[in-house]
């Protein structure tokens, strides 16, 4: 026909009640766009047999042959440059030609089911099928498999800042943004589908994308289970929405990870392995309610976990000291650790943060009597080389924040309540030092905010008593090595000035191993280089880690 030409098709995929009609009205305001409202709806009703109040009228007035609609209506010639097709994802039923997805440009519109469900049952009883979020995930997956990952926009973002979102969407689609997309006239439109009187009442009152309501509508209790089923699909797409759009509407950018390989981790939480972004504990968990948990750091060397049983002994001692109930046994914890490492393919140069919380509570509150679900086990394994510069050394400053006294909280309990250590680390960060030394209540050196500490003076090795500091596993290992290497070891109270004037200083910890210290509070330690005793013990420690440890099973 004269004036008609092949046009570029833009497909919008969404679930019901997701502002899809408002977005259709927005694109309809463009001078280069024609619009189709759910062109596959009649085919959907024919194939599924679902009932609707307007079913018979719709089937009599719309073509129900889906493949014919795709060929002649969706991809047929037109008079404008672009054609916008609003699709509800569940209407992509079996039997449709692959051209529907292969051709044109696609994007996905999502909306939090928490905002959809309260008003969803005005016409149709809500169900997982009707919400269609799994269908949206299927659309996204198929397009990605075809090498065409679609941009994803969230209705909530659209309501907050329509122009920013629409500009970004147009850029992703390769079309120019038009200011006219931000407003439309109220009332029914010629482009509306037959179903408009049942569904479009509120959008007919609108003239633009309005700011989302400050407070949501109450969620009917009978829809709670449906919300639980739907949220994971929404959250999955929401995460991709933040990654794929060419603009950032969030307050903070996505940070780079220190070790990029840790982006795709499997983490043990409770009794299962979960992807990194899904690895969460309940807000009712004791570790959230009051930092009520114990933990251990473990390191993996050449297929073996170093000092595993020593760390588990301390974990169980700490849990017992805090009167935890229903603690998993040693074999259960080992199996969780092994499963986590094997699933991640981690057999070397990895660090494990092992946490055992008192568990989830039946209601918020301090009392352990509320902890009736048993402990929560977390196995967080990461690719992580030693975190300090063990070749050239680190600098320390002395913090004003004091280490806990046994009068307050015994440091022999390896607990998660680390606020004073964190405050000391804040002081170290502000002073641009690597870590901070913490003193006991009498002003003697205890440890750093994260490690135990040693000094060498005239050939003698000294370290503070484990009264105010954690009796670390690495600390005990190094103390044994000091004796084996025929150095004199002395454990006593040590003043800060003795560290300032030491010949050598090092720190110990699973995370950083044996780390030289070359400056404390602006004083150069020794000659400012890693000393011979430190080097010798580093070598002995490396040899020990290479030859000992509990093997990770290889029976798969």
Beta strands, then each sheet from edge to edge (+ up, - down):
strand 1: 8-14
strand 2: 33-37
strand 3: 82-88
strand 4: 105-110
strand 5: 151-154
strand 6: 266-269
strand 7: 272-275
strand 8: 293-301
strand 9: 304-305
strand 10: 350-357
strand 11: 376-383
strand 12: 394-398
strand 13: 435-439
strand 14: 445-448
strand 15: 452-457
strand 16: 460-463
strand 17: 488-491
strand 18: 504-509
strand 19: 513-520
strand 20: 523-524
strand 21: 550-551
sheet 1: 2+ 3+ 1+ 4+ 5+
sheet 2: 7+ 6- 11+ 10- 8+ 9- 21+
sheet 3: 14+ 13- 12- 19- 18+ 15- 16+ 17+
sheet 4: 14+ 13- 12- 19- 20+
end
